[in-house]
Amino acid sequence: VPEGDAVYLTARRLDAALSGAVLSHADLRVPAFATAGLTGRTVLATVARGKHLFTRFDDGRSLHSHLKMEGAWRVFPAGRRWPGPAHQIRAVLQVPGRAAVGYRLGVLELLPTAREGDAVGHLGPDLLGADWNPDRAVERLLRQPGRPVGEALLDQSALAGIGNLYKCEVLYLRGVSPWTPVGEVADLPRLVALARELMVANRDRWDQVTTGSPRRGERHWVFERAGEPCRRCGRFVRTARQGVPPHDRVTYWCPTCQPGPAPAGSPVPPRRPPRR
Ligand SMILES: [Zn+2]
């Protein structure tokens, strides 16, 4: 029975073999995905989530597979004959120089990368999912109370789906520094509820708006506004990387409107020039 370690190693092997390469041929031997159109897509990564594998492509989709009892992914050099009975082969992902072949896979499906969380039970409640449970999300966030809230909000095992934009915006709207320990955030349930409100309000549109103004350049409070004046206080919006690589992300915040801890050594932005 493939355990988590085997799945992890399989993910590492697939990641090394495929990531960054363009699929020259892809064959999913499952009727629902026989015409999936993966050829020509670039493989971004393969990751393990529990016992699940997700191979991500540059069109926003992921191939979800599960080894179950006796499945396996194997990597062969180009031109090598694939061993074993052909009917046990469920998936083939070919890139220049090599091919990854999936045998006897228990699960094989394509899904939006953003919805990988739906496929794994151990993830936190999905902010837009049918399983949304704010109390459980808050409880999971508080399991590591010393962790900076800007990191905790992106932890998919605490709550799934928030993303970097909503993280930055909701912390601004609540006046909380992204480096505040999550256990010290005032009214964390209100912050989580606001994150959901922002996401629900935006889920059916292309451009994410948190300010209420859909006009270009006015849609966000701080996200992607480094060096621009805060819309409330006029001080410059700051930016810094936050989190542990490779999961670190760029955080935006206003040090005046979001007082609290901040990264050591990051430059203090200049004051806005006084108006004449
Ligand atoms: Zn401000």
Residues whose N, C-alpha, C, O or C-beta is under 5 A from the ligand:
A	BS01	ZN	C230 R232 C233 G234 C254 T256 C257
